[in-house]
Amino acid sequence: MTDSDSSALGKSRVMLVRPVIRIALKRGTAHGQFAELVKQAVVKIAERRRIRMAGAKRVVEIMLEEIHRSL
């Protein structure tokens, strides 16, 4: 990734989270609370992705087993 790519990505991320941050500030959410909510969301997303990847890996394993059986 080039510096300009990472800079553009950083700007995109800031633009993406601004509305969420505005809402949190309007509702009086403290920085620590907001950080904890973000951490929880990241963990949930990572767990779902890991589960999906594990499921996809198992599908490939089953397909390979079937191929070996047919040989």
C-alpha positions in Angstrom: 0.0 0.0 0.0 1.4 3.4 -0.9 1.4 6.4 1.4 -1.3 8.0 -0.7 -3.4 4.8 -0.5 -3.1 4.7 3.3 -3.8 8.4 3.5 -7.0 8.0 1.5 -8.0 5.0 3.6 -7.4 7.0 6.7 -9.5 9.9 5.5 -12.3 7.4 4.4 -12.3 5.9 7.9 -12.6 9.3 9.6 -15.5 10.2 7.3 -17.2 6.9 8.0 -17.0 7.2 11.8 -17.8 10.9 12.1 -21.7 10.5 12.2 -21.4 7.7 14.8 -19.1 9.9 17.0 -21.5 12.9 16.7 -24.3 10.7 17.9 -22.2 9.4 20.8 -21.3 12.9 21.8 -24.9 14.1 21.6 -25.9 11.3 23.9 -23.1 12.0 26.4 -21.2 8.9 25.8 -17.8 9.1 27.5 -14.6 8.2 25.5 -14.0 5.1 27.6 -17.6 3.9 27.0 -17.3 4.6 23.2 -13.9 2.8 23.0 -15.4 -0.2 24.8 -18.3 -0.4 22.4 -16.0 -0.2 19.5 -13.8 -3.0 20.9 -16.9 -5.2 21.5 -18.0 -4.6 17.9 -14.6 -5.4 16.5 -14.4 -8.7 18.6 -17.9 -9.7 17.4 -17.1 -9.1 13.8 -13.8 -10.9 14.1 -15.5 -13.9 15.7 -18.2 -14.1 12.9 -15.5 -13.8 10.3 -13.4 -16.6 12.0 -16.5 -18.8 12.2 -17.3 -18.2 8.5 -13.8 -18.9 7.5 -13.8 -22.1 9.6 -17.0 -23.1 7.9 -15.6 -22.4 4.4 -12.5 -24.4 5.3 -14.7 -27.4 6.3 -16.6 -27.2 3.1 -13.4 -27.4 1.1 -12.2 -30.3 3.3 -15.4 -32.2 2.6 -15.2 -31.5 -1.1 -11.6 -32.8 -1.2 -12.6 -35.9 0.8 -15.3 -36.6 -1.8 -12.9 -36.1 -4.6 -10.4 -38.6 -3.0 -13.2 -41.1 -2.5 -14.2 -41.0 -6.2 -10.6 -41.7 -7.3 
